[in-house]
């Protein structure tokens, strides 16, 4: 199958929105929460539902593509394309009813990320980026600030729970 960038983009957008619909369906409702190995490493029933919805959309259009998903692992196939999925990026926030969480999906082709989407449905913020074409927020171009002094910048980050205090770990590097 010849893969066009238009087909990739439309499928990526549809898959991202399918995952987001599951986030909204479960948000602030009753759902099951369990723990994965590590500190504060939660997984919810909503993570599984969102991931299933995302994969269903991808498999409808690209049944032969590889998939690496946070909850179900890796589906290796004979394809130069790999979809990398975090169905709820910010599960701890989600589980605590904080609307700072999103669907994050990237598409890799021959080892390079070529396209990605991040969607926070609570705030209706849809970020999209394509290699060589920049990034958008709700279809409007965005760019990195030109501020060069950290003291004058607004810095936002998230750290992994597992190796935050290690030498050369995220806290030290930040």
N, C-alpha and C positions, 0 to 999 in steps of 0.2 A: 504494500500500500504506500503510495506517495503521500507524504505528510506535508500539508501546507501550513504556513504560519497562521493563516486565518483560522484553519480548523483547530490548531493547537490553542489559539487564543480563545475562541468561542467555547471550546470544551473546558478550558481552564476556568473561565468566568462562570459557566454553568455549574461546574463541579464545586467551585468555591461557594456559590450561592446555595447549592444543595446542602452543603455542610452547615452553612450559616442558618438555614431554616431549622435544622435540628438543634442548633445552639438556642435559638429563640423558643423553640417548642419546649425545651427542658428548663430554660432559665427561670430561677426562682420557683420551680415546682419540685415535687418530691422525686428524687432519683437516687440510685444506689451509688455509693462511693467506696472504692477500695484503694489499697496502697500497693505501689510497685516498690521494688528495692530502692533504698536511699531515703534521705530526709525530705519530708514534705513532697513526696513524689506520688501524687494522687492520680487516679484514673476513675472516670465516672461513666455511668451508663450512657450519658450524652456523648462522651468521647467516642464510644463504640458506634453509636447510632450515626453520628456525623461522619465518621470514617467510612462506614458502610455506604452511606448516601453518596459520598464523594467518589468512592471506587466504582459504584454502579454507573455513574455518569461517564467516568473515564473508560470503563470496560465496554460500554455501549458503542463508543466511537473508535477506541483504540484497544481492542481486545488483546493485542500482542505486545503492548508496551509493558515494561518493567514497572513495578511499584515498590516504593519503600515507605511504609506507613508506621507511625509511631506505635500504634496498638497491635496491629496484626503482623508487623514485621515486613520481610522482603519477599516479593514475588519476582523471581528471576526468570526472564524469558529471553528469547533470541531477538532482541531489539536494541537499537542504539539510543532509544529514548527511555528515560526513567522519571516517573512522577514521585516527588518527595512530599509527603503529607504530614502535617501536624493538624489533626482535626479540631482541637481546641488548644490553641497556643495561649497559655494563661489559665490552665485548669484550676490552679489554686484560687485565683480570683473568681473564676466561674463558680466553683463549689461554695464560695462564701458570698455569692450574690453581688459581686463587684463587676460592673459591666465593662471591664477592661480586659477583654479576651477576644480572640479572633480565630479565623481559619487561615492557615498559612500553607500554600502549595507552591512548590517550585518544579520546573521541568528542566531536566538535564538531557543534553544531546551530546553523545560522544565525550562524556566527562566534563562538559561545561554547562553551567546554568544559562539557559537561553530565555527564560520567561518565568515570571512569578507573580503571584497575587496574594494579598493579605487583606482580609475583610473583617472589620468589626461591625457586625450588624446592629449592635446596640446604639452606635453613634453614626451609622450609615456612612462609614469611611471605607472606601474601596480603593486600595493601593494596587497599582499594576506597574510592572516594569518589564521591558524587553531589551535584551542585550543590544547595545548600540543605538537604542532609541530613547533612552531616558526612562523616567518614572512619572506616574500621574497619581493624583488623588482625586477620585470622582471625575475622571477624564480631564482634569486640568493639570498641566505640567508642574512638577515640583522639583526643587533642587536643594542641595546642601547649603547651609548658611556660609557666607564668606567671612564670618568672624574668625580671626586667627588667635585670639587670646582666650584661653579657657576661663579666666576670671570673669569675662564679659559674656560668656556663652551660657546657654541653657543646655545642660547635659542630662540625658535620660538613658537609663540602662536597666538591664536585668541580669542577675548573676545566677549561674547554676548553683544548686545547693551542695553538690558533692565535693568540689575542690576549691571552694572560694578562698581559703586561707593558705593554700599551697604556695611554695616559692614560684614566682612567675605566674601565679594564678590570676584570675580575673580582677580581684580586688587590688592586688599589687600593681598590675598593669594599668588599671584605671587610674 
